[in-house]
Amino acid sequence: AQSVTQLGSHVSVSEGALVLLRCNYSSSVPPYLFWYVQYPNQGLQLLLKYTSAATLVKGINGFEAEFKKSETSFHLTKPSAHMSDAAEYFCAVSEGSGNQFYFGTGTSLTVIP
Amino acid sequence: GAVVSQHPSRVICKSGTSVKIECRSLDFQATTMFWYRQFPKQSLMLMATSNEGSKATYEQGVEKDKFLINHASLTLSTLTVTSAHPEDSSFYICSARRPDQPQHFGDGTRLSIL
């Protein structure tokens, strides 16, 4: 069975500050892990994905995430928040890149000017 | 990159009517399409998995006679909400994928039943 836990349903940061969104997973097999961003009334846009290659994954818009097997974590970070980063972020896990996804409950990011 | 088009983006209709939502993969052949439902401020909940040319597989608790899914071609899947009621109001999102490739999501359909 696979599941994802996103700690913190709401995160607020100041513009220019570090963004850290937490994701922990549970999987009985080596996982594939994803971060998606959703803007209001829109679908999901892939930020980055981990597929058993490099543990530090770089994505779009300056985001990156590090896969830590020992901690079963895949936290999303960005060194400097921008106003346009305000959105809903979802972490997801699957057994393979094309298989069923299990989404976390999401984290709403607010960027304060 | 892979593009998934979902139509309509928003629909408002009276209770008791049926509503069809289309999901198209514009530049790739999607062997599998997924339909999700998202309530306000919540995550995506998988409703069903649709493979081209075969019957959809529904998640537990999803009424297959209520939510009819057709995946007639490698580029089109449709979700029909039959006899819609206010409790069916939600944000519906589809995704499509090729084998061993990540899912690509449509922009969603906001369904409002009056």
HADDOCK unambig.tbl for C-alpha pairs under 7 A between the chains (distance, minus, plus):
assign (segid A and resid 42 and name CA) (segid B and resid 107 and name CA) 4.59 0.50 0.50
assign (segid A and resid 42 and name CA) (segid B and resid 108 and name CA) 5.83 0.50 0.50
assign (segid A and resid 43 and name CA) (segid B and resid 93 and name CA) 6.55 0.50 0.50
assign (segid A and resid 43 and name CA) (segid B and resid 105 and name CA) 5.97 0.50 0.50
assign (segid A and resid 43 and name CA) (segid B and resid 106 and name CA) 5.40 0.50 0.50
assign (segid A and resid 43 and name CA) (segid B and resid 107 and name CA) 3.70 0.50 0.50
assign (segid A and resid 43 and name CA) (segid B and resid 108 and name CA) 5.16 0.50 0.50
assign (segid A and resid 44 and name CA) (segid B and resid 105 and name CA) 5.71 0.50 0.50
assign (segid A and resid 96 and name CA) (segid B and resid 100 and name CA) 6.99 0.50 0.50
assign (segid A and resid 97 and name CA) (segid B and resid 100 and name CA) 5.54 0.50 0.50
assign (segid A and resid 97 and name CA) (segid B and resid 101 and name CA) 5.51 0.50 0.50
assign (segid A and resid 97 and name CA) (segid B and resid 102 and name CA) 4.94 0.50 0.50
assign (segid A and resid 98 and name CA) (segid B and resid 97 and name CA) 6.68 0.50 0.50
assign (segid A and resid 98 and name CA) (segid B and resid 99 and name CA) 6.00 0.50 0.50
assign (segid A and resid 98 and name CA) (segid B and resid 100 and name CA) 4.54 0.50 0.50
assign (segid A and resid 98 and name CA) (segid B and resid 101 and name CA) 4.94 0.50 0.50
assign (segid A and resid 98 and name CA) (segid B and resid 102 and name CA) 5.06 0.50 0.50
assign (segid A and resid 98 and name CA) (segid B and resid 103 and name CA) 6.49 0.50 0.50
assign (segid A and resid 103 and name CA) (segid B and resid 43 and name CA) 6.72 0.50 0.50
assign (segid A and resid 103 and name CA) (segid B and resid 44 and name CA) 6.61 0.50 0.50
assign (segid A and resid 104 and name CA) (segid B and resid 43 and name CA) 6.54 0.50 0.50
assign (segid A and resid 105 and name CA) (segid B and resid 42 and name CA) 6.03 0.50 0.50
assign (segid A and resid 105 and name CA) (segid B and resid 43 and name CA) 4.65 0.50 0.50
assign (segid A and resid 106 and name CA) (segid B and resid 43 and name CA) 5.95 0.50 0.50
